[in-house]
Amino acid sequence: MTDNPRQLAFVTLRDIQRRGAFADIVLDEKLRQADLKDADRRLGTELVYGCTRRRRTLDAIIDRLAKKPAHQQPPDLRIILHLGLYQLCFSSNIPPSAAVNTTVDLTKVNNLSGLGGFVNGLLRQYLRLVEAGNSLESILQLPENPVSRLGILHSFPDSMIKFWLEELGESQTQQLCDWFNQSPSLDLRINPLSTTLETVETAFQQQEIIGSPLPKLPQGWRLSSGVGAIRNLPGYDQGWWTVQDASAQLVGYIVDPQPGEIIIDACAAPGGKTTHIAELMGDNGKVIAIDRSPGRLKPLKQNINRLKLRSIQVEVGDSRHFPQYNNMADRVLLDAPCSGGGTLHRRSDSRWRQTPDQIRQLSQLQAELLEMVSHWVKPGGVLVYATCTLYPQENEWAIASFLSRHPSWRVEVPNLDLPVEPTKEGWLKIWPHRHQMDGFFIAKLRHSGK
């Protein structure tokens, strides 16, 4: 157990590196074991996620200022340098002297005291360059090539930058990089079966928690600052709301469930969209929630109880193997497993895990799921396909391929007042920097019944 947020960040980053584990899982483990005040928990969290996001940039600074490049530094020393440089480069509320001194202290606590002088010297060298008027760009001595230049400056793999440049151009790519490198907002979805938006707003104001409604999302509320532990917010135990990003809330409205219908959520965990569907149909009907991971279904079961919903039936299994549901559902939601390329600000290490081979494998899985769950839909029914990624292989190409094989299906433009305009093809492509919400793709398909 530790009461030092910087030491917590160090041991978390070290475990992530050694185990190859996901940052959010390791950080959650460490925070449960730590004895930290809320402000220190926020600092430790920022350092872990910030150093993970900015890894390429921080390495480039080390490459520029040290005799040995970052990849040749001892692993623990490299992490300590990342922590110090992150605070100096990207954290505006930490005095430079405090950032340097606390980073040098980490060498002493972690049996690297002999390298304290080196850490102190490198961090102060960076400070001298800044004080002399050098920008981060000039310190890094960036290459002319826009792919490498933006990749180093904003800390993304070249492959991502190349794709965004082709899709968006340089100006919007920079905007998108800035979006993905900021801390994510916290959006809530108000449960209309238990309360009202006005009641929640009043309860939050009484605790001086500031937020605002999400435009054209009737149940949406966005908090504007750090709020501490989610479970301690007013209305949590009463089931007044659940955490769900604006884009994910939009999916439920596109499904447009009606009371008394049978709805199947094919890849339901962790269950935010499942519970939204149940709320939208007034908890009147049947929502079958399927996922192959029992562990990932636990939050859904907990939220079913907390939100006091009765219409949801949970099934464990692979949605490619449920022929008993053929021609049963009025509507099906396939929120497909994907590369997560639209939520890189929430999943700090996702940018380093995505590979072309992974995306090809996911595309194959998405095609198989789309094929199988389409059989669940009654003639005249609806299938909504959604992902939280931006790659055409997982989105536009998947739908085009499906439609080319199934002439009885067509894209249906949602007849709703939405915060995002449909494309000319009729689906929704949400770019975070344009729409101020997670990146998503949503296509609504209608079975003609033929």
C-alpha positions in Angstrom: 0.0 0.0 0.0 1.3 3.5 -0.8 0.3 7.0 0.2 2.4 8.7 -2.6 0.6 9.3 -5.9 3.9 9.4 -7.9 5.1 6.1 -6.4 1.7 4.6 -7.2 2.1 5.8 -10.8 5.6 4.3 -10.9 4.7 0.8 -9.7 1.6 0.8 -11.9 3.6 1.7 -15.0 6.2 -0.8 -14.1 3.6 -3.6 -13.7 2.0 -2.6 -17.0 5.3 -2.9 -18.7 6.4 -6.2 -17.1 3.0 -8.0 -17.4 1.9 -6.5 -20.7 -1.4 -5.8 -18.9 -4.0 -3.2 -19.7 -3.4 0.2 -18.0 -6.9 0.5 -16.6 -6.9 -3.0 -15.0 -3.5 -2.5 -13.3 -4.4 1.0 -12.1 -7.6 -0.2 -10.6 -5.8 -2.9 -8.7 -3.2 -0.4 -7.4 -5.8 2.2 -6.4 -7.8 -0.4 -4.4 -4.6 -1.1 -2.4 -3.6 2.5 -2.0 -4.4 4.9 0.9 -4.8 8.1 -1.0 -6.9 11.2 -0.8 -9.1 12.0 -3.8 -6.8 14.7 -5.1 -3.8 12.3 -4.9 -5.9 9.5 -6.6 -6.6 11.9 -9.5 -2.9 12.8 -9.7 -1.8 9.2 -9.8 -4.4 8.4 -12.4 -3.4 11.3 -14.6 0.3 10.3 -14.4 -0.4 6.7 -15.4 -2.7 7.5 -18.2 -0.7 10.5 -19.3 2.6 8.7 -19.4 1.0 5.8 -21.3 -0.6 8.1 -23.9 2.5 10.3 -24.4 5.0 7.5 -24.4 6.4 8.2 -27.9 6.8 11.9 -27.2 8.5 11.3 -23.9 10.9 8.8 -25.4 11.7 11.3 -28.1 12.7 13.9 -25.5 15.0 11.3 -23.8 16.5 10.5 -27.2 17.2 14.2 -27.7 18.7 15.0 -24.3 20.4 11.8 -23.1 23.5 10.1 -24.4 21.6 6.8 -24.7 18.2 6.6 -26.5 15.2 5.8 -24.5 15.0 2.1 -25.5 18.5 1.5 -24.2 17.8 3.0 -20.7 17.1 0.7 -17.8 13.4 0.0 -17.8 12.7 1.5 -14.3 14.8 4.6 -15.1 12.9 5.1 -18.3 9.6 5.1 -16.4 10.9 7.6 -13.8 12.1 9.9 -16.6 8.7 9.6 -18.3 7.0 10.6 -15.0 9.3 13.7 -14.6 9.1 14.8 -18.2 5.3 14.3 -18.3 4.9 16.7 -15.4 7.1 19.3 -16.9 5.7 19.0 -20.4 2.0 18.4 -20.0 0.9 19.1 -16.4 0.3 22.8 -15.9 -0.7 22.7 -12.2 2.6 21.2 -10.9 5.5 23.6 -10.2 8.6 22.6 -12.1 10.7 22.4 -9.0 8.2 20.0 -7.4 8.2 17.9 -10.5 12.0 17.6 -10.5 12.4 17.0 -6.8 9.7 14.4 -6.5 11.0 12.6 -9.6 14.5 12.5 -8.1 13.0 11.1 -4.9 11.6 8.2 -6.9 15.1 7.1 -7.7 15.9 6.8 -4.0 12.7 5.0 -3.1 13.2 2.4 -5.9 16.9 1.5 -5.5 18.1 3.8 -8.2 19.7 6.5 -6.0 22.9 6.3 -7.9 21.0 7.7 -10.9 19.4 10.6 -9.1 22.0 13.0 -10.4 21.4 11.9 -14.0 17.6 12.3 -13.6 18.0 15.7 -12.0 20.4 16.8 -14.8 18.2 15.7 -17.7 15.0 17.3 -16.2 16.8 20.6 -15.5 18.3 20.5 -19.0 14.8 20.3 -20.4 13.7 23.2 -18.2 16.6 25.3 -19.3 15.6 24.8 -23.0 12.0 25.8 -22.2 13.1 28.9 -20.2 15.3 29.9 -23.2 12.1 30.1 -25.3 12.2 26.7 -27.0 8.9 25.1 -27.8 8.4 21.3 -27.5 8.5 21.1 -31.3 11.9 22.8 -31.5 13.3 20.7 -28.6 12.2 17.5 -30.4 13.7 18.7 -33.7 10.8 17.1 -35.6 11.2 15.7 -39.1 9.6 17.3 -42.1 7.5 14.2 -43.0 4.0 15.0 -41.6 3.3 11.4 -40.6 6.4 11.1 -38.4 6.2 14.7 -37.2 2.7 14.5 -36.0 3.2 11.0 -34.6 6.2 12.1 -32.5 4.6 15.4 -31.4 1.2 13.9 -30.4 2.4 10.4 -29.5 0.6 8.1 -31.9 1.9 5.3 -34.2 2.7 6.3 -37.7 0.0 4.0 -39.1 -2.8 5.9 -37.3 -1.5 9.3 -38.3 -1.3 8.1 -41.9 -4.9 7.0 -41.9 -6.2 10.2 -40.3 -4.2 12.3 -42.8 -5.7 10.5 -45.7 -9.2 10.8 -44.2 -9.1 14.3 -42.7 -6.1 16.3 -43.8 -3.4 17.8 -41.6 -5.4 20.4 -39.8 -8.2 18.1 -38.6 -5.7 15.4 -37.8 -4.0 17.7 -35.4 -7.4 18.5 -33.9 -8.2 14.8 -33.5 -4.8 14.1 -31.9 -5.5 16.9 -29.4 -8.9 15.4 -28.6 -7.5 12.0 -28.0 -4.8 13.3 -25.7 -7.1 15.1 -23.4 -8.7 13.6 -20.3 -12.1 12.1 -21.2 -15.4 13.8 -20.0 -17.8 11.9 -17.8 -21.3 11.6 -19.3 -24.3 10.3 -17.4 -27.5 8.8 -18.7 -30.5 9.6 -16.5 -32.9 6.7 -15.8 -36.4 8.1 -16.5 -38.0 5.2 -14.7 -36.5 6.4 -11.4 -36.1 10.2 -11.7 -35.9 13.2 -13.9 -33.0 15.3 -15.3 -34.1 18.2 -13.2 -34.0 16.2 -10.0 -30.5 15.0 -10.7 -29.3 18.5 -11.6 -30.6 19.8 -8.3 -29.0 17.1 -6.3 -25.6 17.7 -8.0 -25.8 21.5 -7.6 -26.4 21.0 -3.9 -23.0 19.3 -3.8 -21.5 21.9 -6.0 -21.0 19.5 -8.9 -21.3 21.3 -12.2 -22.7 19.8 -15.4 -24.9 20.5 -18.4 -27.4 18.6 -20.6 -26.1 16.8 -23.7 -27.8 18.4 -26.8 -30.5 16.3 -28.4 -29.9 13.4 -26.0 -32.9 13.7 -23.7 -31.4 11.6 -20.9 -27.8 12.9 -21.2 -25.8 14.9 -18.7 -22.1 15.8 -19.0 -20.1 16.6 -15.9 -17.6 19.4 -16.3 -14.9 18.6 -13.8 -13.4 15.8 -11.7 -15.9 14.4 -9.3 -14.1 11.7 -7.3 -15.5 8.2 -6.8 -18.5 7.6 -9.0 -20.3 5.6 -6.3 -20.3 8.6 -4.0 -22.2 10.8 -6.4 -25.9 11.6 -5.5 -28.4 9.1 -6.9 -26.0 6.3 -7.6 -27.4 3.9 -5.0 -31.0 4.9 -6.0 -30.4 4.0 -9.6 -31.0 7.5 -10.9 -28.3 7.3 -13.6 -25.5 5.3 -15.2 -22.2 6.3 -16.7 -22.4 6.3 -20.5 -20.8 8.4 -23.2 -22.9 10.5 -25.5 -22.1 8.4 -28.6 -23.1 5.2 -26.8 -26.4 6.8 -25.7 -27.1 7.7 -29.3 -27.0 4.0 -30.2 -30.0 3.3 -28.0 -32.1 6.0 -29.7 -31.2 4.6 -33.2 -32.4 1.1 -32.0 -35.6 2.9 -31.1 -37.1 0.0 -29.0 -40.9 0.0 -28.5 -42.9 -1.3 -25.5 -43.7 -5.0 -25.7 -41.0 -5.9 -28.3 -38.3 -8.5 -28.1 -34.9 -7.0 -28.4 -31.6 -8.9 -28.5 -28.3 -7.2 -27.6 -25.8 -9.6 -29.3 -22.6 -8.4 -27.6 -24.0 -6.9 -24.5 -21.2 -6.5 -21.9 -20.6 -4.3 -20.0 -24.3 -3.5 -20.5 -24.7 0.2 -20.9 -26.7 -0.1 -24.1 -28.7 -3.0 -22.8 -30.0 -1.1 -19.8 -30.7 2.0 -22.0 -32.8 -0.1 -24.3 -34.8 -1.4 -21.4 -35.3 2.1 -20.1 -36.4 3.4 -23.5 -39.1 0.7 -23.8 -40.4 1.5 -20.3 -39.0 -1.8 -19.0 -42.0 -3.4 -20.9 -41.0 -6.2 -23.2 -38.0 -8.5 -23.3 -34.4 -7.6 -23.7 -32.1 -10.6 -24.2 -28.5 -9.7 -23.4 -25.8 -12.1 -24.8 -22.1 -12.0 -24.2 -19.5 -14.8 -24.2 -17.6 -13.4 -21.2 -19.2 -14.1 -17.8 -16.8 -11.7 -16.1 -17.7 -8.8 -18.4 -21.4 -9.5 -17.7 -21.0 -8.9 -14.0 -21.4 -5.1 -14.3 -24.5 -5.6 -16.4 -26.1 -7.8 -13.7 -25.1 -5.2 -11.0 -26.7 -2.4 -13.0 -29.8 -4.3 -13.7 -30.4 -4.5 -9.9 -29.2 -1.0 -9.2 -31.5 0.5 -12.0 -34.4 -1.8 -10.9 -35.0 -3.2 -14.3 -37.0 -6.4 -14.8 -37.2 -6.9 -18.6 -33.6 -8.1 -19.2 -32.6 -11.7 -19.6 -28.8 -12.4 -19.5 -27.3 -15.2 -21.6 -23.7 -16.4 -21.6 -22.3 -17.5 -25.0 -21.0 -16.7 -28.4 -23.6 -15.0 -30.5 -22.6 -17.0 -33.5 -24.2 -20.0 -31.8 -27.8 -19.1 -30.9 -29.9 -20.5 -33.7 -32.9 -20.8 -31.3 -33.3 -17.0 -31.7 -33.8 -17.1 -35.5 -36.8 -15.0 -36.6 -37.6 -14.1 -32.9 -36.5 -10.5 -32.5 -38.2 -7.2 -33.5 -34.8 -5.5 -33.2 -31.2 -6.6 -32.8 -28.3 -4.6 -31.6 -24.8 -5.7 -32.7 -22.4 -3.5 -30.8 -19.5 -5.4 -32.4 -16.1 -6.1 -30.8 -13.8 -3.7 -32.5 -10.3 -2.0 -32.3 -11.7 0.9 -30.2 -10.1 3.5 -32.5 -12.7 6.1 -31.6 -12.1 5.9 -27.8 -8.3 6.3 -27.6 -8.6 9.0 -24.9 -10.4 6.6 -22.6 -8.1 3.6 -23.3 -4.7 5.1 -22.9 -2.7 2.1 -24.2 -5.1 1.1 -27.0 -3.1 3.2 -29.5 0.0 1.0 -28.9 -1.9 -2.3 -29.2 -3.7 -1.9 -32.5 -2.1 -3.6 -35.5 -3.2 -4.2 -39.1 -3.4 -7.9 -38.4 -5.7 -7.3 -35.3 -8.0 -5.2 -37.4 -8.2 -7.9 -40.1 -9.1 -10.5 -37.5 -11.7 -8.2 -36.0 -13.2 -7.5 -39.4 -13.6 -11.3 -40.0 -15.3 -11.7 -36.6 -17.6 -8.7 -37.3 -18.6 -10.2 -40.6 -19.4 -13.5 -39.0 -21.4 -11.9 -36.2 -23.4 -9.7 -38.6 -24.2 -12.7 -40.7 -25.5 -14.8 -37.8 -27.4 -12.3 -35.8 -29.2 -11.0 -39.0 -31.1 -14.3 -38.9 -32.6 -13.4 -35.5 -34.5 -10.5 -37.0 -38.2 -11.0 -37.9 -39.3 -10.0 -41.4 -39.7 -6.2 -41.3 -37.5 -5.9 -38.3 -34.4 -3.8 -37.5 -30.7 -4.6 -37.1 -28.4 -1.9 -35.7 -24.7 -2.3 -36.2 -22.4 -0.2 -34.1 -18.7 0.1 -33.3 -16.5 2.5 -31.4 -13.9 2.6 -34.1 -13.2 4.8 -37.2 -11.6 2.3 -39.6 -13.6 1.6 -42.7 -12.6 -2.1 -42.7 -14.7 -2.4 -39.5 -17.5 -0.1 -40.5 -18.5 1.0 -44.0 -16.8 -1.9 -45.7 -18.5 -4.4 -43.3 -22.0 -3.0 -44.1 -21.4 -2.7 -47.8 -20.2 -6.3 -47.9 -23.2 -7.5 -45.9 -25.7 -5.6 -48.1 -24.1 -7.0 -51.3 -24.9 -10.5 -50.1 -28.3 -9.8 -48.7 -30.6 -7.8 -51.1 -33.5 -8.1 -48.7 -31.8 -5.7 -46.3 -31.4 -1.9 -46.8 -29.9 1.0 -44.8 -32.6 3.0 -43.1 -32.0 6.7 -42.2 -33.1 7.3 -38.6 -36.2 9.5 -38.4 -34.9 11.3 -35.4 -33.6 14.7 -34.4 -29.9 13.7 -33.8 -26.8 15.6 -32.7 -25.0 14.1 -35.7 -26.1 14.3 -39.3 -26.3 11.0 -41.2 -24.0 10.5 -44.1 -25.3 10.4 -47.7 -25.3 6.6 -47.3 -27.6 6.9 -44.3 -25.4 5.8 -41.5 -23.7 7.8 -38.8 -19.9 8.4 -38.6 -18.9 10.3 -35.5 -15.6 12.0 -35.5 -14.7 13.1 -31.9 -13.1 16.4 -32.7 -16.2 17.4 -34.8 -18.9 16.1 -32.6 -17.4 16.3 -29.1 -18.1 12.7 -28.2 -16.4 9.3 -28.6 -15.8 8.2 -32.2 -18.5 5.8 -33.3 -20.1 4.2 -36.4 -23.8 3.4 -36.4 -25.8 1.8 -39.2 -29.5 1.0 -39.0 -30.6 -1.8 -41.3 -34.2 -2.9 -42.1 -35.2 -6.3 -43.3 -37.7 -6.0 -46.1 -39.4 -9.2 -45.3 -38.8 -10.7 -48.7 
